[in-house]
Amino acid sequence: MAESKSKYVQIEQQGGERKLFFRPIASLSSGSSARSYAMLRRVKRIVKKQHWPSEIIDGELHVGVPDNATGLAEILAQIDHVLDDMAKAPMLPHEVEEALSITSRERSRWTKDRRLSASGGRSFKKGRQLFFVTYDASKILELSQNPQILQAWRLADAQTKKDPDDAG
């Protein structure tokens, strides 16, 4: 039996079957629990097609792989590819707010000030054309790992509120 490996899924032999374990790490989900949960659901959907028993327990996906299962290496490669794509996908405004623990007002202000850089935008039609900004997941991860940057931005905003334009 060939050795199967994955960048994100742990594989253990337990008795007569292999067990797969997947827990989204912060670098994969950019600190967003919404993205983590979406990744869990996507991986669960992939293994469900194989009719392998799976369940999510405390934010971790547990999958039982029978010994006679075939194609494990291909499925793990597919999971890795899907997760890589999801990790690179632009973040939506609500994901950024959740990952950075900021308000929508802060996100909006920091985007306008270009402190929080937008990576693009999307639009949809709901009666009229609506547009929203998306953000680079790697930059949001960097900010989530350096909360002092956000604190400095908040202090600068508070200072600006105290000292309105000195146009005397």
Secondary structure, 3 states (H helix, E strand, C coil): CCCCCCCCCEEEEECCEEEEEECCCHHHHCCCHHHHHHHHHHHHHHHHCCCCCEEEECCEEEEEEECCCCCHHHHHHHHHHHHHHHHHCCECHHHHHHHHCCCHHHHHHHHHCCCCCEEEEEEEECCCEEEEEEECHHHHHHHHCCHHHHHHHHHHHHHHHHCCCCCC
